[in-house]
Amino acid sequence: MTDKKLTLPGVRPRNPLVAASLMRLAGSHRRSGGALRRQAKQALRASLKHGHHGDRFPFT
């Protein structure tokens, strides 16, 4: 029986930027669905407040 040593490959270091990006939810540069709904609701309230009661579509 021969004495062979088991060699394991080294562990790759983790990318420190990945953890930071996951914590701040980096990704899309779009507004979330909730933000879009809120903006639409505010625009509707503003148009009704200024007297636009259906004479034209305010979101074009």
HELIX and SHEET records of a PDB file:
HELIX    1   1 PRO A   16  MET A   23  1                                   8    
HELIX    2   2 GLY A   33  LYS A   49  1                                  17    
END                                                                             
